[in-house]
Amino acid sequence: MLVQVWYVTVVPEFVVFGSLDDVVNALGAQHAATQSWLAKGNYNVTTPNAKHLEGMQPHKNRWDRVANQLIR
């Protein structure tokens, strides 16, 4: 599970990825292949481009993924 928060100082937007596959499908395989992801399980995209924003739309505000993990 990964929750990405964009625009923290303005109007925050939340993107909730349920798995690494979600990240790869939304942002591209290069993000899951970075040293920071492989070593620490995180990545850094400070300014999302149009392709990133489009890929993240299906994951926007998917708090049900967090809730489902709590129910188990």
C-alpha positions in Angstrom: 0.0 0.0 0.0 1.3 3.4 -0.9 -0.5 6.7 -0.4 0.8 9.6 -2.4 -0.2 13.1 -1.5 0.2 15.9 -4.0 -0.2 19.6 -3.6 0.0 19.5 0.2 0.2 23.2 0.7 -2.8 24.0 -1.5 -5.6 21.5 -1.9 -4.2 18.1 -1.2 -4.9 15.3 -3.6 -4.6 11.7 -2.4 -3.6 8.7 -4.6 -3.9 5.3 -3.0 -2.0 2.5 -4.7 -2.9 -1.0 -3.5 0.3 -2.6 -4.8 3.6 -2.1 -6.6 1.8 -3.2 -9.7 -0.5 -0.3 -9.3 2.5 2.1 -9.2 4.1 0.5 -12.2 0.9 0.6 -14.2 0.2 4.2 -13.3 3.7 5.8 -13.4 5.8 3.4 -15.4 8.3 0.7 -14.6 11.1 3.1 -14.2 9.7 4.3 -10.9 9.8 0.8 -9.4 13.3 0.2 -10.7 14.9 3.2 -8.9 17.5 2.6 -6.2 15.3 4.4 -3.7 12.4 2.1 -4.3 14.5 -1.0 -4.4 16.4 -0.1 -1.2 13.8 1.8 0.8 10.5 1.2 -0.8 9.9 4.8 -1.8 10.3 7.1 -4.7 10.2 10.8 -5.4 8.3 12.6 -8.2 8.2 16.2 -7.1 6.3 17.5 -10.2 4.0 15.0 -11.9 3.6 15.4 -15.6 0.4 15.0 -17.6 1.1 11.3 -18.2 1.6 10.7 -14.4 -1.6 12.5 -13.5 -3.6 10.5 -16.1 -2.2 7.2 -14.9 -3.0 8.1 -11.2 -6.6 9.0 -11.9 -8.0 5.4 -11.2 -6.2 5.5 -7.8 -7.3 8.9 -6.7 -9.1 8.9 -3.3 -9.3 5.1 -3.2 -9.5 5.0 0.6 -11.5 1.8 0.3 -8.1 0.1 -0.2 -7.0 1.2 3.2 -10.3 0.3 4.8 -10.2 -3.1 3.3 -6.8 -3.8 4.9 -8.1 -2.8 8.3 -11.1 -5.1 8.1 -8.9 -8.2 7.4 
